[in-house]
């Protein structure tokens, strides 16, 4: 619920439980609103707006919706040009050929920096163990029903995604208790997930914390990245791995690629 109303919404008909209703709804454009409560009470704010609050039967609810549908929608359907011109989320893929180089930490730090710049970003852990979760204060795990929803996309999948995004400094998709491979989530499923989040327009950036191996997931997701960040280290093994990677540049066809060096324990 909080994730859905995080960004400005234009809603023709809103049916909402009294426990969720608050003055914050005035920040959004709502044509008709029905507030459901256990008891019959006067109008909530006396503003004369299209707000009703009382115990409502199923028949009354359907009648309210049917009557509201007679009005013109608050926004008209977009034409093709408007759809093409609409801003979509930028995808940033963070990868390192070396495990333990600070890849997940960099993903989290990037998300915090974007928030300071008043951008909306969400982080997805795309390595098998979703190691981005070690930097999250929330120790909860994603509901396994989300895994089923990702593998079988339908109109409810995005709601499942929003329910499993951690409310922290930087929104992160909660990690599953099991590895992605054990849940049957692979490259195709993660690609569908990224495209789904991208299509909704609730986030301006999607940060992908990839694994340290050149797996099918890594190769697939960097194909759609607007920016790839490859983190290396100042030591011989890292240099040799990076050299080998650069000999296969078709693996990173992103529009831009940055290669920062993490000094870490090697600073001496």
N, C-alpha and C positions, 0 to 999 in steps of 0.2 A: 504494500500500500504506500509506504513512504517513498519507495523507489519510483513508483508510477507518478506520484505528484511532485517528484523532485524537479521536474521541468514543467514549463507552462503547457497546460492542456486546454484544448477546445473540445467541449463535450456537448452533444445535443441533449442527451437524457442521462441523468445520474441518479441511480437508486442506491442509497447509502444507509448503513445502519447508524443509529443515533450515537453509538459509542465511538464511531470514526468521524462524526461530523465536527467541524470546528470552523472558526472564522477564516482559516487558511483557504477555504474553498472560494472565497471572494477574490483570491489572487488569480483564479482561473476563469475562463469563459465557459459558462454553463447555461444552456438554454432552459432546461426544465430539471428540477431536482425534487426527488421524493425521499424524505428522511423517515426511515422505519423505526418505530419505537414500540415498546410493549404497551404503553398507555397513551390515551388520547390527550394531547396537550395543545396549548395555543401555538401560534407561529413562533419560531425560534427567536427571530430578531425584530419582528414587527416592521420589516422594511417593505412589505407588500410584494416582495419578489416571488417568483414561482417556486415557493418552498412549502411543502405540506408535511406535517408530522403527526402521525397517529398510528394506531394498530391497523395494519392493512391486510385484507384478505388477498388471496391469489387473484380473485376476479377483479378486485379494485386495482391491484397492481397492473394487470394486463390492460385494463381500461385506461389507466393513466398513461401507459406507454403508447397505446394505440392513438389516444387523443393527441399526445405530444408529437407523434410522427406526422401529423397533418401539417405542421409548420415547416417552413423552409429550413434546411440545415444551416448552422452557423457559418460553415465554410462550404463552398461549392467544390465538387470533385476537380482535382487538378488536371489540366490538359497535359499532353505529352511533353511540351516544352518546359512547363513548370516542374514536372517530375525530373527531367534531365538536369534542370538548373539547381535543383535542391541540393544543399550541401550534405555530403555523406561523411561518415567518420573516417578519420585517417588511421591506418593500421601501422603500428610500429612493432617489428619483430626483433627481440633481443636474444642473441645466440652467442655461444662460446664453444670452441672446440676443446676447451679444457674445463673439466669439472672443478668446482670450488673456486672459480675465478671471480665470483661476485656478480654473476649474471642475474640471479633473482633479486639480489640487493639493488642492483642498478635499475631493474624494472620497477621496484617499489619506489626508489628515489625519484625516478622519472615521473611516476604518477603523482608524487607529492609536489614536485616542481610544477607540473601542469596545473595542479589545484591552486597553487599560489598565483599562477597566471590567470586564474578564474576560468580554467577550462574544465570540462567534465570528462574524466577518463575512467576506464574500467580495465582491470588486469585479469587476464586469463592464464592460468597455469597449464601449459601445454606439454610439459614433460610427463613421463609416465606416473611419477609420484607427486606431481604438482607441488614442487618444493617451494613455490612462492608462499605457501601457507605458513612456513616457519617465521615469516616476518609479520604475520597477522596476530593481533592480540586475541581475536576471536578464535577459540579452539573448537568451534563447532565444525561438523562435516556437512557437506551437501547431501541432501536427501537422494537416495538411490532412484527415486521416481524421476528425478531430473535426467539421469542417464537414459532411462527409457524414453523420455520426452525428446532428448537430443537425437536418439536413434530413429525416432518415428515422428518427424516434424508434423505439427498440426497447429491449429489456431490457439491452443493453450500452451504451447511450448514456451513462448516468451514470458508468460506469467510464471512458469516454473523457474525460468532463469532469474527473473526479478526477485522471486522469493528466496533465492539462494545466493544473493549478492550480499556480502558482509558490509555492515554499516560502520566503516572505519574512516580514517583520514582519507584513504584512497579506496574506493569501492573495488572489491575483489570477488571473483566468483569463488565461493567456498570450495575447498578441496574435497574430493570424495575420500571416504575411509579406505577404499580399495584403489589399486593402480588403474589407470585408464584402460590398459590392455585387458585387465580382468573383467572390466565392465563392458567390453566389446566396443569401446570408443577409440576410433582410429583417425586417420587423416581426413577421410570423407566426412565423418561426423563433426569433427572440429571445424572444418571448412564451412559446413552448413551452419554451425553455431555462430561463427564470426560473421557470415553474411546475414544471418537473421538479426543479430544485434546491430550490425551496420545499417540495415534497412529501416530500423525503427527510429533512428535519429535522436535517441535520448543521450548519447555520448558523443563527444567530439573526437575522442581518441580511444582506440582499443590497443592495449599493450599486450603482446604475446610473449610470455616467458617460455622460451623453447628449451629443449633438452640440449645436452652437450654432444650428442651423437647426430650424425647426418641421417636421421631416420626418414621414413616416408612422411611422417607428420611435419618434420622440419622442412623438407623439400617442398611439400605442398603449400605450407603456410607462407613461406617467404615469397612464393610466386605472387601472392596478392598484397604483400607489404608495400606501403608507400615509402617506408624507410627501414633499413636493416642496420642494427647495431651489433657488431661482432667484437666481443671483448677478448683481448689476449693478455699475455703476461710477458715480462722481460726475462725469459729463460729459453734455453735451447729447445726443449720439447715443444713449448708453445709456438716458437718461431717456425719450427719444422712443420707443425700441424697447420699453421696459418699459411705457410708456403704451399703446402699440398692443396689447401682449400682454394687458394688464389689461382692455382693451375686449372681449377674447374669452376670458372666464374659463372658458368651457366646455372650453377646451383643457387646463385644469389642475383637474380635478375631484377631486383628492386630498383626503383628510380634513383635512390640514393643509398649509399652504404657508408657508415662511419666505423672506424676501427680504433677505439680507445684502448689504452694499455693500463691495466690494473696493477699498480706497483705492489700493494699489499705487503706481505712479509719479505718481498724481494727488494724493498726500498733501500736496504743497506748495500 
